[in-house]
Amino acid sequence: MCDDLGFSDLACYGGEIRTPNLDRLAADGMRFTQFYNCAVCVTTRAGLLTGLYPRHGSAGLLRNTMATLAEVLRAAGYQTALTGKWHLGSTRPPEDAARYRGKGKYDRGYFALRRDRHQRQIKLGIVKPSWKLSPIDKKTGSFRYDYDIELWKKTEALDRERRRMEVYAGMVDCLDQGVGRLLTALKDAGVEKNTLVLFLSDNGGCATISSDQAGQKAYNRDLPGAGNTYDFCGPGWGWAQCTPFRRYKTWTYEGGIATPMIARWPGVIRPGSITRQVGHVIDFMPTLLELADAEYPKTIKGKAILPYEGKSLAPIFRTGKREGHDSLCWYLMGNRTIRQGKWKLAWGASDRRWELYDMEADRTETNDLAADLPRQTQRLANLWEVWAKKIEVPRGD
């Protein structure tokens, strides 16, 4: 799992960034076009580790009533390991960003980038040609992560704006090189053909603006990528990274929760395949339990634990399809969503009203059907409310 990677960043999902190792993983395995995370780093990781929807009460995301993948797999005789984000500096040389710096790749701006990525996604079969490219995101309320996307021709400090995406591209390139080393290590160890590899992102692209604008400008005197800078991609590029969808990290529109997901399992998964089956990070627990022939415990250290809420992805790996979830739900910082079959009901933290979308005809969420289908809207809203009580959504949020 990588951090803050947008749906369209990898070349095999329509991006222009050099990602040969992940492209090879996709060519040897399966790409999911409808796989979901939980919209932000910490909730997604909690869902992946436990097979449960993140709980939002005061007891925290990881509790003694929950089992983790590590606990369950260790009990089945497996060794487990977890490596996480490293915030203590880097000795990585600057050549990764140099591949993109000053090359003109991002001189046309984020609107052109979205259009180009969208066309490649259509050619790759990642999205339907009938889905419209979502229009420009506009700030509609007071939600902390609600931003206006500035027109490129009105953007000031273009050198800085271009450099943000150039450096980001270098970071994705570096990530891909790391994946390549891992794949080589599996091959050298002789376990390549007996290993399932899964790759995904924890949320959509990050469009964050610092809450301390004056402080950020004072600190970042040099262009992004220099050793004495700490910057963000910003709203424009963060939005483009989620092409063709609306919004980005923290929102539960597709831009915030849709992730690239690649699965490779030699001899089982058909190489070069693309699946439209819907999946979610809570599905990893039952999937790995099934493949490891492990049992999910009823108690840990004498404490009764919650049953997992995911469904195994193994049938998709083996046959290309499964009986999916009856519904999937999301909540984060006032954003709400429920998806059931082709229907998706979404509530944005700024507009604070229900919107209804047909995911088969309009996955980019451009045609709100809530006013036309009030009974469907209310039915799904009622289901979300029942779920919200179970996962301890704060009252009135």
N, C-alpha and C positions, 0 to 999 in steps of 0.2 A: 504494500500500500504506500503510495506516495502522497505528498502534501500539496493541496491547492492546485492540482493539475486540472485544466479545463477539458471538457468533452472533446474538443476538436484539436488539441495540441499535438497529438502524435500523428505522424505521417499516415499511418494506417487508419486513422479516423478523420483524415482530411487536412491535417496540418502541414506546414511548410518546413518545420524544424527537422533536422537530421536525426532520425531515430531508427537506424538500421537493425538494431538488436530486438527492439520491441516489434518492429515490422516483421522480423523473422519469427518471433514468437507467435504473432498472429497468423503468419503464413503456415506455420506448423500446427496451429491450433484453431481456436474458435473465438470470434469476436461477438460480444453481446452488444446489442443496440439499445436495450431497455433494462439496464442494470442500475440499481439505485443505492445511494448512501444516505446518511442522515443530516446532510447540509452543512456540517461543520466538524472540525477535527475530533473533538473529545466525544461527542455523541456517536459518531461513526465508529470510533475505536471501541467504545463500550458495546455497541451492537455487534460488532465483529467478534469480540472476545467472548460474549455471553450467549449469542443467539437470541437475545431479547431486545425488544424496543427499549431505548434509553428511558429510565424513570427520571422524573423532574422534581421529586420531593426533596425534603431536607436530608434524607438519609444518604444521598449521593448516587452516583452512577454505578459504582461497583459495591455490592453489598454481600453480607454473609449468607444471604438467601439466593445467591446466584453462583453458578459454576462457570469457570472460565475454560477455554479451549485447552490451556496448558494443564489444568488440573485433571480434566477428563482424559486427555491423551496420555499423560504420564501414568495414570492408573491403568491404561491399556498397554504399558510397556514402552512407550515412545519417549525419546529425548525431545525436549522442546526448547526453543530459544526465541527471544524477541529483541530486535534492535530498534531504536527509536531515533527521533530527530536530535541532532547534535547542535547545540547553541554556543559552543565554546571555541569558535574560530575554525579556520580551515587552512590547510597547506596546499590546497588545489591550485595549480598554476592558472594564469589568466587566459590560456589559449582557447578554452571552451567559448567564452564570450567573444574572443577575438575573431572567431569564425563568422560572427554575425555583425560585429561592430563596424560601422561605416561602409557596409556592403550594399546599402540601398534597399535591403529587403523590406524594411518597415517605413520607408520614406513616404509612402502613400497613405499611411494612417490606418486606424483600426476599422473604419467603415469598409475600406477596400479589402482589408484582411478578411473580414467577415464574408464579403461577397465571394472572394476567391476560395476560402475554405468551404463555403456552402456548395459551390459548384463541384469541388473535388469530392465532397461527401456524397453528392448525388451520383457521380460516376462510380464511386466505390461501392454503392449500394447501402451506405450507412443510413441515409434518410430518404424519404419518398420525394420525388420531384414535385408532387402536389402540395407538399407542406410549404407554406410561405416562410421566407426568412423573417423572423420577428422584427418589428420596427424598433426604433431607438427607445431605450429605456429613459423614462423621465421621472424626476423626483415628484412624488405625489403626497408626501406626508412627512412626519417627524421621526420615522424609524431611523435608528442610528446608521444603518447601512443602506439607506435610500439616497441615491445620487443621480444628478443629471449627467448625461453623457454629452460632453462638449463637442460641437462640430469641429472637425479637424482643421478647417480653414481658420477657425477662431482660436485655435490652441496657441498659447504663448509658450516660449522656451521650447521650441521644437527639438532642439538638440537633446535636452533632458528627456522629453517625452519619447523620442525614438530610442534613446539609450536604455530606457526602462525595459522595453520589449527585447532589445538586443541582448541585454544581460539575462533576462528571463529565458530566452531561447538557449543561451549558453548553459544555463542551469538544467534545462530539460535534456539537452545534449549530453551533459555530464551524467545525469541520471541514467540515460540509455546506456552509456558506457559501463556503468556499474552493473546494470542488468546483464550486459554482455559478459562481464567477468564471472557473474554468478552462473550463467548458462554454460560457460566454458568449464567451470569447476565441477558442475554436475556431470558433464561429459567425461572429463578427465578421471572422475571418481568411479566411472562405470555405472552410474545410477540414473543417467538421463532418461532411459526408456521406462524406468519404474518410478518416475517422479511426476506428480501433478504440480504445475506451476500456475499460480493465479496472480494477475496484476490488475490493480485498480487505483482510483484516487479517493481521498476521504471526503471531498466536496467539490463544488464547481470552482472555477477560476476566482481568484481573490481580487476584488475591486476596491479594497479598503483604502480609505484616506485617514491619515493620522488625526487623532483627536487634538493634537497639539501642533497645529499648522506652523505657528511661528517658530516653535522649537525645532521642528523638522527642517524647515528652511535654513535656520541658523546652523544646524549640524551638517546638513548635506551641501556643503559649499562646492564640492566637486561633483562631477556627473556620476550617476549610478554605476556601481561596479568597482569604484575605487575603494581601497581598504578603509578609508575613513568615512564611508557613507552607509546609511541604512534607509532604504527606500522601498516603496511599494510600486506595483505595476500601475495602480490607479484604476478608476472606473472604466475608461475607454478600452484599455487592453484587457482588463479582467472580464469585461462583457464580451469582447471578441473571442476570448479563449473558450467561451461556452457556446459558440456557434453550433446550431442555428437558433438556440433557445433564448428565452427571456431570463433576465437577471443573472445571478451568480451566487457565490458562497453566502450562506446564512438564510437565503430565501428558499421556499419550498416550491417555487416554480421550477420548471425542468432545468434551467441553467444552474440552479443551486444543488440539485440532488441527482442529476443524471451523470454517470461516470463511464469512461471507457472501461471495459472489463475484458481481459484476455485470459483464456484458459488453455493450457497445453498439456496433453496427456498422451504420449505416443502409443499408438496401437489401440486407443480407445476413442479419443476425440478425432473426428474427421478433419484432416488438415485443410486450412483455408476456408473453413465454414463460418457463416454468419448466422446468428440466431436472433430472432425477434421475441423470444420468450422473456417474460418479465422476471427479474430476480432482485434480491436485496441482500445487504451485508449480513442480516440475521440468518441467512440461509447457509452461511459457512459452517456454523456449528453442526447442524444435522448432516451436512455433506461430508465433512471430515470424520464424523462419528461413523457414518456408513462405510466409508472407504477404509477406515482403520479397524473396522469390526469391533468398535468400542461401544460400551454401554453408557448411557447417560444416567448418572446416579439420582436417587431420590433424596439422599441426604449427603451432607459433607460435614465431618466432625460432629455428627449427631444433630445437625441443623437441617430441617427440611428446606429444599430449594425449589425455586420456580421452574416449571417445565419450559423448555425452549419454545420460541414462537416462530422459528424459521422452518423452511421445508427444504429437503435435500435437492441439490442441483445435479446429483449423479445421473438421474434419468435423462437430463438434457445432454450431459456429456456423452452418454452411451447411445441414445436414440434420437436426440434432437428435440425432444419435447417432454413435458410432464404436466400433471395436474397442478396448476399454480395456486397461489393464495386466493382466498375468497376476496380479500381486500388488503391493501397496504395503507398505513397511515403515517403521518409526520406531524411533528410540532417542534418549533424552535423560535424563541424570542418573539412570540406573538404571531408567527406564521403557521398556518395550518394547511394540511392537505389530506385527502383520502383518494385513493385510486381503486376502483373496482371494475374489472374488465376493461372496456374501452373508455369508461367515464372517469374523469378526474375533477374533483372539487377542490378549489384552492382559495385560501383567504390570506391576502397580503397584509403584513403588519402596518402598512401605511394606509391603504384604502379601507381596510377593515370591513369587508363585505365578501360574500361568497361569489365565486366565479366558476362556471361549469364548462368543461372542455371535452370534446370527443377526441381521444388520443389516436384513434385510427385515422381520422380525417384531418386532424389539426394538432399534431403533437407540439407544435411551436406556440400553441396557446394564443392564437390571434383572433379567435371568434368565440366570445363569451355567450353561452347558451342559457345562462341562469334565468333570465327573464322569460325566455321561450319555454323552458321546461321547469316550472317551479316545483312540481311534485318530485321530480328526480333530484332536484337541488335539496329539497327539504329531507328527503329520504337519506341521502348521503350525509347531510349535515347531522342528522340524528345518530347515524352510525359512528361518525367521528366523535360526537359528544360522549357516547358510551365508552369508546376507546380512550378518550382523554381522561376520564375518571380513573381508568385502570392504570394509566402511566403517570398519574399525579400531576397533570397540567395545572398550574396555578389558577385559581378562580378568576374569572373575568379576563383571562389573557387569550 
